[in-house]
Amino acid sequence: MLELASSNGIANTNEALAESPLAIRGLTVSYGQKPAVFSVDMTVQAGAMTAVIGPNGAGKSTMLKAALGIVKPLSGQVTAFGKPLEDQRARVAYVPQRASVDWDFPTRVIDVVLMGLYRELGLLGRLRGRHKAKAMDCLNRVGMRDFADRQIGQLSGGQQQRVFLARSLAQDADLYLLDEPFAGVDAATEKAIIAVLKSLKDAGKTVVVVHHDLATVTDYFDHVFLINTRKVAEGPVDVAFTAETLQAAYGGRLATAQIDQLSRAAG
Amino acid sequence: MSGEEFVPLSLTPLLIGIFAAVACALPGNFLVLRKQALIGDAISHVVLPGIVVAFLLTGVISAWPMMLGAAGAALLAVVMIEAIRRLGRIEPGAAMGVVFTTMFAGGVLLLEQTDTSSVHLDVEHALYGNLESLIWLDAVGWSSLLDAQALAGLPVELGRIAATLIGVIAFIWLFWRPLKISTFDEGFARTMGIRTNVLGLALVVVAAIAAVAAFDAVGSIIVIAMFICPPAAARMMTNQLERQIAWSIGFATTSAIVGYVFAGYGPLWLGAADAVSAAGMIATVSGVILALTALFGPCRKRAGAPAQA
């Protein structure tokens, strides 16, 4: 099984990898007996906004975490901008699921955003006025400037999500990976987040979002990656987001009528 | 109390108590926030078999072999906890409970089976330490602090716990940012290039060193109390980690001073004849402080706690 995964990796290596902000080859992750992600290849299109979609438990978040080295994969290679990811950390920003941290942690909103400047500050680099100004600017971009001195536990779910986004903005990355940023947030926050993500795309950045709301895929994204443990489809929305690929990814879990409606929306 | 009495009899036990309390409370802040507070408990328990084995191997009660034995046992326990947690796929608290009770029980058995009656090694000593005996007989008053000859007679425990405290402070100061980031959001910390596994292990090792050094001077009761009570009380006083650390140092110091004074004089004030264990009283005071902050602290509500389903 492992051999198969690694031979896939070699077979798929080509020049496209060198330019891709994130290229995954033969990624297999397992938490127990059954693999959560099996032999997945992904080549993220530079400058695009890509939605990673699939049913619950399909391995969307796990694939992202394994690609970033947060969980240890059984096999697979990951490159960012043509180099091993470990050498490109400064160019990659990650926004974890909001529920993955304890928001009772004793810290303020501004301090969380300043965490995004860790690579710039290093262990003992002095925190200067310009660092704070930058953090405030990032908060401003997500509409959270007035909350800078609040304890993070006092924020609503949507506000917490915006603070996480502001922290990633502070990293000045070229590739942004977001895990379910729209989960459980209010409509205003969803609008604010999508506006920031579109501005990142306009600035030439690459955005990859683990997404669960099929109804908004065509509005928000130009590329999709469908996964259900294995890769189902990958490509521009009009090619890869179709009734057939959705059926393949979700199986019987989506009503046929729903798929028809979505594929009409997809054009 | 005059300097002539205070300096030789009370100054060194007080300082040792304070240093031990602060050395444990500092890493305790991160352990509590990481929900690993029990690891202090685990370490201070497993230290016992380590010390007994060191005694059995060397046949003498001397500091260095015992510190090494204790440190070895602490590291073994950390490795076993990790192994059980991963292999058994159970929560860390349960793994710790299994390891430290077993190792502590083994230590007690070993201690009972060995002939240690001729030496000062017993369960009571392990629990309460012997803070009151760490006196400075060479001192005659405050002037002794400037007298090289008298200073040479300071209890060795004082030097060891002071060095440990400096090491603990240096570790937390140097790794402040990665410690804070990875305690709050481990996944994000990894993507920032922080080696969270290594850092987490280093934190536990630093806590283990503090526990062993404090155990040597003041017994395991203080160690267990100081890893948890001052940081937990401090959390209820503020919503900022930097201030929480400051509060925890304040609470640890207060516990040490008030506890020491109460242990020595409290029973006399109440009309009893004897003093009580300083270590026990220090731990008790820290518990009282925790109870007070839990009742009246300004930040005792868990505002960011996930909603109960």
Contacts between the chains, C-beta under 8 A, distances in Angstrom:
chain1	res1	chain2	res2	distance
A	32	B	89	8.0
A	65	B	187	6.7
A	68	B	187	7.8
A	68	B	190	6.9
A	68	B	191	5.1
A	69	B	190	5.9
A	69	B	191	7.5
A	70	B	186	8.0
A	70	B	187	4.6
A	70	B	190	4.9
A	70	B	191	6.8
A	86	B	193	7.7
A	89	B	191	6.8
A	89	B	192	6.7
A	89	B	193	4.4
A	92	B	191	6.7
A	93	B	191	7.7
A	94	B	187	7.3
A	94	B	188	6.2
A	94	B	191	4.1
A	96	B	185	6.4
A	96	B	187	4.8
A	96	B	188	5.6
A	99	B	306	6.8
A	100	B	185	7.3
A	100	B	187	6.2
A	101	B	184	6.1
A	101	B	185	4.8
A	102	B	184	7.9
A	102	B	304	6.7
A	102	B	305	7.6
A	102	B	306	7.8
A	103	B	303	7.8
A	103	B	304	3.0
A	103	B	305	7.7
A	103	B	306	7.7
A	104	B	302	4.9
A	104	B	303	6.4
A	104	B	304	3.8
A	104	B	305	5.3
A	105	B	33	6.5
A	105	B	183	7.4
A	105	B	184	4.8
A	105	B	241	7.7
A	105	B	304	7.1
A	106	B	33	7.6
A	106	B	235	6.2
A	106	B	238	6.5
A	106	B	239	5.0
A	106	B	240	5.7
A	106	B	241	4.9
A	106	B	243	7.9
A	106	B	244	5.3
A	106	B	299	7.8
A	107	B	180	7.6
A	107	B	184	6.6
A	107	B	239	7.6
A	107	B	240	6.5
A	107	B	241	5.7
A	108	B	239	7.4
A	108	B	240	6.5
A	111	B	240	7.7
A	111	B	241	8.0
A	112	B	184	7.5
A	115	B	180	7.6
A	115	B	181	5.0
A	115	B	184	7.4
A	115	B	185	7.6
A	115	B	188	7.3
A	115	B	192	7.9
A	118	B	177	5.8
A	118	B	178	7.4
A	118	B	181	6.0
A	118	B	192	5.2
A	118	B	194	7.6
A	119	B	192	6.0
A	119	B	193	6.7
A	121	B	177	6.9
A	123	B	174	6.3
A	123	B	175	6.9
A	123	B	176	7.9
A	123	B	177	6.3
A	123	B	178	7.2
A	124	B	174	7.2
A	151	B	239	3.9
A	151	B	240	7.9
A	151	B	299	8.0
A	151	B	303	6.6
A	151	B	304	7.7
A	152	B	304	6.1
A	153	B	239	7.4
A	153	B	302	7.3
A	153	B	303	3.3
A	153	B	304	2.7
A	153	B	305	7.6
A	154	B	303	5.5
A	154	B	304	7.7
A	155	B	304	7.9
A	167	B	188	7.7
